[in-house]
């Protein structure tokens, strides 16, 4: 019994001494324990780092450096003829006696804008309203050179024009593909020549996509709050990597109390116009000869709020839809092999149709399904379409 007590007392003293030594060693060399555990292979695994989102860059200078050399300043000049008239301070006398007093005079008017070099062989995209009716078009390149440009073709429907400049060492911008379409919330940069002060970069986000200011047109704008001012028209809207996502075209100004509402033509639409104009000099689109709108859904109907298809509001007499038997109040649900999502979706499908090639259109007429074959014609000019809508 005494032997067991002495043995227990010895072990206790040895443990106390070991703990004291370990305490002293820990104070003098605090990392000794971690080193021993690592050598013995008993160290605990390091905790996984907390997941973090992709940090936004502190600067977009690299994106600007890629895209800015491809953006040009456009100076479109034209001669304007004016007839001098005698002026009177009294409004009544002005209306009665304001008659020509001499020979007509001409003056040069200059329109400012921007453009984007889209190919190394000198093709430039810009807005049609920038160069419309211009007699002389001059481009100021990023490196300070001045070059004369000629119009290859234009498209009123999208307000796009293609210019050609003969110069060497032209930096073409990189355009995004269909898989890299901008999303709402993406950072974008607008590059152009506002008010003629020189190339300027503004930053914002994509506020919305698929915007239409004229519900009967082919518009499919990107909306952004990046500042777009007079002179920015035709300039580049690029993403954070310096790739072209749109052509800046218009804004809703402060005259109506708006702020930060600008619009750009998506690069996919611009690329299609560019390819057709380079190939044929003009843009050919399909037309089925019908005016349509969204399908109305009553709140208490029990149907989904996002109804598919369109309702036919009007049919042009003698047009493809009328010849195929499509009637007012028909609901169109499918064209070719594609479902119709909404009016803007059908307009895009309709424009992509090849004139003269029949396509199946199906839908509902008073709740009964029907299918017809429509042979689209070439889309008339926008002025003709407006006349048809105002006087069907």
Secondary structure as a PSIPRED ss2 file (coil, helix, strand):
# PSIPRED VFORMAT (PSIPRED V4.0)

   1 X C   1.000  0.000  0.000
   2 X H   0.000  1.000  0.000
   3 X H   0.000  1.000  0.000
   4 X H   0.000  1.000  0.000
   5 X H   0.000  1.000  0.000
   6 X H   0.000  1.000  0.000
   7 X H   0.000  1.000  0.000
   8 X H   0.000  1.000  0.000
   9 X H   0.000  1.000  0.000
  10 X H   0.000  1.000  0.000
  11 X H   0.000  1.000  0.000
  12 X H   0.000  1.000  0.000
  13 X H   0.000  1.000  0.000
  14 X H   0.000  1.000  0.000
  15 X H   0.000  1.000  0.000
  16 X H   0.000  1.000  0.000
  17 X H   0.000  1.000  0.000
  18 X H   0.000  1.000  0.000
  19 X H   0.000  1.000  0.000
  20 X H   0.000  1.000  0.000
  21 X H   0.000  1.000  0.000
  22 X H   0.000  1.000  0.000
  23 X H   0.000  1.000  0.000
  24 X H   0.000  1.000  0.000
  25 X H   0.000  1.000  0.000
  26 X H   0.000  1.000  0.000
  27 X H   0.000  1.000  0.000
  28 X H   0.000  1.000  0.000
  29 X C   1.000  0.000  0.000
  30 X C   1.000  0.000  0.000
  31 X C   1.000  0.000  0.000
  32 X H   0.000  1.000  0.000
  33 X H   0.000  1.000  0.000
  34 X H   0.000  1.000  0.000
  35 X H   0.000  1.000  0.000
  36 X H   0.000  1.000  0.000
  37 X H   0.000  1.000  0.000
  38 X H   0.000  1.000  0.000
  39 X H   0.000  1.000  0.000
  40 X H   0.000  1.000  0.000
  41 X C   1.000  0.000  0.000
  42 X C   1.000  0.000  0.000
  43 X C   1.000  0.000  0.000
  44 X C   1.000  0.000  0.000
  45 X C   1.000  0.000  0.000
  46 X C   1.000  0.000  0.000
  47 X C   1.000  0.000  0.000
  48 X C   1.000  0.000  0.000
  49 X C   1.000  0.000  0.000
  50 X C   1.000  0.000  0.000
  51 X C   1.000  0.000  0.000
  52 X C   1.000  0.000  0.000
  53 X C   1.000  0.000  0.000
  54 X C   1.000  0.000  0.000
  55 X C   1.000  0.000  0.000
  56 X C   1.000  0.000  0.000
  57 X C   1.000  0.000  0.000
  58 X C   1.000  0.000  0.000
  59 X C   1.000  0.000  0.000
  60 X C   1.000  0.000  0.000
  61 X H   0.000  1.000  0.000
  62 X H   0.000  1.000  0.000
  63 X H   0.000  1.000  0.000
  64 X H   0.000  1.000  0.000
  65 X H   0.000  1.000  0.000
  66 X H   0.000  1.000  0.000
  67 X H   0.000  1.000  0.000
  68 X H   0.000  1.000  0.000
  69 X H   0.000  1.000  0.000
  70 X H   0.000  1.000  0.000
  71 X E   0.000  0.000  1.000
  72 X E   0.000  0.000  1.000
  73 X E   0.000  0.000  1.000
  74 X E   0.000  0.000  1.000
  75 X E   0.000  0.000  1.000
  76 X E   0.000  0.000  1.000
  77 X E   0.000  0.000  1.000
  78 X E   0.000  0.000  1.000
  79 X E   0.000  0.000  1.000
  80 X E   0.000  0.000  1.000
  81 X E   0.000  0.000  1.000
  82 X E   0.000  0.000  1.000
  83 X C   1.000  0.000  0.000
  84 X C   1.000  0.000  0.000
  85 X E   0.000  0.000  1.000
  86 X C   1.000  0.000  0.000
  87 X C   1.000  0.000  0.000
  88 X C   1.000  0.000  0.000
  89 X C   1.000  0.000  0.000
  90 X C   1.000  0.000  0.000
  91 X H   0.000  1.000  0.000
  92 X H   0.000  1.000  0.000
  93 X H   0.000  1.000  0.000
  94 X H   0.000  1.000  0.000
  95 X H   0.000  1.000  0.000
  96 X H   0.000  1.000  0.000
  97 X H   0.000  1.000  0.000
  98 X C   1.000  0.000  0.000
  99 X C   1.000  0.000  0.000
 100 X E   0.000  0.000  1.000
 101 X C   1.000  0.000  0.000
 102 X C   1.000  0.000  0.000
 103 X C   1.000  0.000  0.000
 104 X C   1.000  0.000  0.000
 105 X E   0.000  0.000  1.000
 106 X E   0.000  0.000  1.000
 107 X E   0.000  0.000  1.000
 108 X E   0.000  0.000  1.000
 109 X E   0.000  0.000  1.000
 110 X E   0.000  0.000  1.000
 111 X E   0.000  0.000  1.000
 112 X E   0.000  0.000  1.000
 113 X E   0.000  0.000  1.000
 114 X E   0.000  0.000  1.000
 115 X E   0.000  0.000  1.000
 116 X E   0.000  0.000  1.000
 117 X E   0.000  0.000  1.000
 118 X C   1.000  0.000  0.000
 119 X C   1.000  0.000  0.000
 120 X C   1.000  0.000  0.000
 121 X C   1.000  0.000  0.000
 122 X C   1.000  0.000  0.000
 123 X E   0.000  0.000  1.000
 124 X E   0.000  0.000  1.000
 125 X E   0.000  0.000  1.000
 126 X E   0.000  0.000  1.000
 127 X E   0.000  0.000  1.000
 128 X H   0.000  1.000  0.000
 129 X H   0.000  1.000  0.000
 130 X H   0.000  1.000  0.000
 131 X H   0.000  1.000  0.000
 132 X C   1.000  0.000  0.000
 133 X C   1.000  0.000  0.000
 134 X C   1.000  0.000  0.000
 135 X C   1.000  0.000  0.000
 136 X E   0.000  0.000  1.000
 137 X E   0.000  0.000  1.000
 138 X E   0.000  0.000  1.000
 139 X E   0.000  0.000  1.000
 140 X E   0.000  0.000  1.000
 141 X C   1.000  0.000  0.000
 142 X C   1.000  0.000  0.000
 143 X C   1.000  0.000  0.000
 144 X C   1.000  0.000  0.000
 145 X C   1.000  0.000  0.000
 146 X E   0.000  0.000  1.000
 147 X E   0.000  0.000  1.000
 148 X E   0.000  0.000  1.000
 149 X E   0.000  0.000  1.000
 150 X E   0.000  0.000  1.000
 151 X E   0.000  0.000  1.000
 152 X E   0.000  0.000  1.000
 153 X E   0.000  0.000  1.000
 154 X E   0.000  0.000  1.000
 155 X E   0.000  0.000  1.000
 156 X C   1.000  0.000  0.000
 157 X C   1.000  0.000  0.000
 158 X C   1.000  0.000  0.000
 159 X C   1.000  0.000  0.000
 160 X E   0.000  0.000  1.000
 161 X E   0.000  0.000  1.000
 162 X E   0.000  0.000  1.000
 163 X E   0.000  0.000  1.000
 164 X E   0.000  0.000  1.000
 165 X E   0.000  0.000  1.000
 166 X C   1.000  0.000  0.000
 167 X C   1.000  0.000  0.000
 168 X C   1.000  0.000  0.000
 169 X C   1.000  0.000  0.000
 170 X C   1.000  0.000  0.000
 171 X C   1.000  0.000  0.000
 172 X C   1.000  0.000  0.000
 173 X C   1.000  0.000  0.000
 174 X C   1.000  0.000  0.000
 175 X E   0.000  0.000  1.000
 176 X C   1.000  0.000  0.000
 177 X C   1.000  0.000  0.000
 178 X H   0.000  1.000  0.000
 179 X H   0.000  1.000  0.000
 180 X H   0.000  1.000  0.000
 181 X C   1.000  0.000  0.000
 182 X C   1.000  0.000  0.000
 183 X C   1.000  0.000  0.000
 184 X C   1.000  0.000  0.000
 185 X C   1.000  0.000  0.000
 186 X C   1.000  0.000  0.000
 187 X E   0.000  0.000  1.000
 188 X E   0.000  0.000  1.000
 189 X E   0.000  0.000  1.000
 190 X E   0.000  0.000  1.000
 191 X E   0.000  0.000  1.000
 192 X E   0.000  0.000  1.000
 193 X C   1.000  0.000  0.000
 194 X H   0.000  1.000  0.000
 195 X H   0.000  1.000  0.000
 196 X H   0.000  1.000  0.000
 197 X C   1.000  0.000  0.000
 198 X C   1.000  0.000  0.000
 199 X C   1.000  0.000  0.000
 200 X E   0.000  0.000  1.000
 201 X E   0.000  0.000  1.000
 202 X E   0.000  0.000  1.000
 203 X E   0.000  0.000  1.000
 204 X E   0.000  0.000  1.000
 205 X E   0.000  0.000  1.000
 206 X E   0.000  0.000  1.000
 207 X E   0.000  0.000  1.000
 208 X E   0.000  0.000  1.000
 209 X E   0.000  0.000  1.000
 210 X E   0.000  0.000  1.000
 211 X E   0.000  0.000  1.000
 212 X C   1.000  0.000  0.000
 213 X C   1.000  0.000  0.000
 214 X C   1.000  0.000  0.000
 215 X C   1.000  0.000  0.000
 216 X C   1.000  0.000  0.000
 217 X C   1.000  0.000  0.000
 218 X C   1.000  0.000  0.000
 219 X C   1.000  0.000  0.000
 220 X C   1.000  0.000  0.000
 221 X E   0.000  0.000  1.000
 222 X E   0.000  0.000  1.000
 223 X E   0.000  0.000  1.000
 224 X E   0.000  0.000  1.000
 225 X C   1.000  0.000  0.000
 226 X C   1.000  0.000  0.000
 227 X C   1.000  0.000  0.000
 228 X C   1.000  0.000  0.000
 229 X C   1.000  0.000  0.000
 230 X C   1.000  0.000  0.000
 231 X C   1.000  0.000  0.000
 232 X C   1.000  0.000  0.000
 233 X C   1.000  0.000  0.000
 234 X C   1.000  0.000  0.000
 235 X C   1.000  0.000  0.000
 236 X E   0.000  0.000  1.000
 237 X E   0.000  0.000  1.000
 238 X E   0.000  0.000  1.000
 239 X E   0.000  0.000  1.000
 240 X C   1.000  0.000  0.000
 241 X C   1.000  0.000  0.000
 242 X C   1.000  0.000  0.000
 243 X C   1.000  0.000  0.000
 244 X E   0.000  0.000  1.000
 245 X E   0.000  0.000  1.000
 246 X E   0.000  0.000  1.000
 247 X E   0.000  0.000  1.000
 248 X E   0.000  0.000  1.000
 249 X E   0.000  0.000  1.000
 250 X E   0.000  0.000  1.000
 251 X E   0.000  0.000  1.000
 252 X C   1.000  0.000  0.000
 253 X C   1.000  0.000  0.000
 254 X H   0.000  1.000  0.000
 255 X H   0.000  1.000  0.000
 256 X H   0.000  1.000  0.000
 257 X C   1.000  0.000  0.000
 258 X C   1.000  0.000  0.000
 259 X C   1.000  0.000  0.000
 260 X C   1.000  0.000  0.000
 261 X C   1.000  0.000  0.000
 262 X E   0.000  0.000  1.000
 263 X E   0.000  0.000  1.000
 264 X E   0.000  0.000  1.000
 265 X E   0.000  0.000  1.000
 266 X E   0.000  0.000  1.000
 267 X H   0.000  1.000  0.000
 268 X H   0.000  1.000  0.000
 269 X H   0.000  1.000  0.000
 270 X H   0.000  1.000  0.000
 271 X H   0.000  1.000  0.000
 272 X H   0.000  1.000  0.000
 273 X H   0.000  1.000  0.000
 274 X H   0.000  1.000  0.000
 275 X H   0.000  1.000  0.000
 276 X H   0.000  1.000  0.000
 277 X H   0.000  1.000  0.000
 278 X H   0.000  1.000  0.000
 279 X H   0.000  1.000  0.000
 280 X H   0.000  1.000  0.000
 281 X C   1.000  0.000  0.000
 282 X C   1.000  0.000  0.000
 283 X C   1.000  0.000  0.000
 284 X C   1.000  0.000  0.000
 285 X C   1.000  0.000  0.000
 286 X E   0.000  0.000  1.000
 287 X E   0.000  0.000  1.000
 288 X C   1.000  0.000  0.000
 289 X C   1.000  0.000  0.000
 290 X E   0.000  0.000  1.000
 291 X E   0.000  0.000  1.000
 292 X E   0.000  0.000  1.000
 293 X E   0.000  0.000  1.000
 294 X E   0.000  0.000  1.000
 295 X C   1.000  0.000  0.000
 296 X C   1.000  0.000  0.000
 297 X C   1.000  0.000  0.000
 298 X C   1.000  0.000  0.000
 299 X C   1.000  0.000  0.000
 300 X C   1.000  0.000  0.000
 301 X C   1.000  0.000  0.000
 302 X C   1.000  0.000  0.000
 303 X C   1.000  0.000  0.000
 304 X C   1.000  0.000  0.000
 305 X C   1.000  0.000  0.000
 306 X C   1.000  0.000  0.000
 307 X C   1.000  0.000  0.000
 308 X C   1.000  0.000  0.000
 309 X C   1.000  0.000  0.000
 310 X E   0.000  0.000  1.000
 311 X E   0.000  0.000  1.000
 312 X E   0.000  0.000  1.000
 313 X E   0.000  0.000  1.000
 314 X E   0.000  0.000  1.000
 315 X E   0.000  0.000  1.000
 316 X C   1.000  0.000  0.000
 317 X C   1.000  0.000  0.000
 318 X C   1.000  0.000  0.000
 319 X C   1.000  0.000  0.000
 320 X H   0.000  1.000  0.000
 321 X H   0.000  1.000  0.000
 322 X H   0.000  1.000  0.000
 323 X H   0.000  1.000  0.000
 324 X H   0.000  1.000  0.000
 325 X C   1.000  0.000  0.000
 326 X C   1.000  0.000  0.000
 327 X C   1.000  0.000  0.000
 328 X C   1.000  0.000  0.000
 329 X C   1.000  0.000  0.000
 330 X C   1.000  0.000  0.000
 331 X E   0.000  0.000  1.000
 332 X E   0.000  0.000  1.000
 333 X E   0.000  0.000  1.000
 334 X E   0.000  0.000  1.000
 335 X E   0.000  0.000  1.000
 336 X C   1.000  0.000  0.000
 337 X C   1.000  0.000  0.000
 338 X E   0.000  0.000  1.000
 339 X E   0.000  0.000  1.000
 340 X C   1.000  0.000  0.000
 341 X C   1.000  0.000  0.000
 342 X C   1.000  0.000  0.000
 343 X H   0.000  1.000  0.000
 344 X H   0.000  1.000  0.000
 345 X H   0.000  1.000  0.000
 346 X H   0.000  1.000  0.000
 347 X H   0.000  1.000  0.000
 348 X H   0.000  1.000  0.000
 349 X H   0.000  1.000  0.000
 350 X H   0.000  1.000  0.000
 351 X H   0.000  1.000  0.000
 352 X H   0.000  1.000  0.000
 353 X C   1.000  0.000  0.000
 354 X C   1.000  0.000  0.000
 355 X C   1.000  0.000  0.000
 356 X C   1.000  0.000  0.000
 357 X C   1.000  0.000  0.000
 358 X E   0.000  0.000  1.000
 359 X E   0.000  0.000  1.000
 360 X E   0.000  0.000  1.000
 361 X E   0.000  0.000  1.000
 362 X E   0.000  0.000  1.000
 363 X E   0.000  0.000  1.000
 364 X E   0.000  0.000  1.000
 365 X E   0.000  0.000  1.000
 366 X C   1.000  0.000  0.000
 367 X C   1.000  0.000  0.000
 368 X E   0.000  0.000  1.000
 369 X E   0.000  0.000  1.000
 370 X E   0.000  0.000  1.000
 371 X E   0.000  0.000  1.000
 372 X E   0.000  0.000  1.000
 373 X E   0.000  0.000  1.000
 374 X E   0.000  0.000  1.000
 375 X E   0.000  0.000  1.000
 376 X C   1.000  0.000  0.000
 377 X E   0.000  0.000  1.000
 378 X E   0.000  0.000  1.000
 379 X C   1.000  0.000  0.000
 380 X C   1.000  0.000  0.000
 381 X C   1.000  0.000  0.000
 382 X H   0.000  1.000  0.000
 383 X H   0.000  1.000  0.000
 384 X H   0.000  1.000  0.000
 385 X H   0.000  1.000  0.000
 386 X H   0.000  1.000  0.000
 387 X H   0.000  1.000  0.000
 388 X H   0.000  1.000  0.000
 389 X H   0.000  1.000  0.000
 390 X H   0.000  1.000  0.000
 391 X C   1.000  0.000  0.000
 392 X C   1.000  0.000  0.000
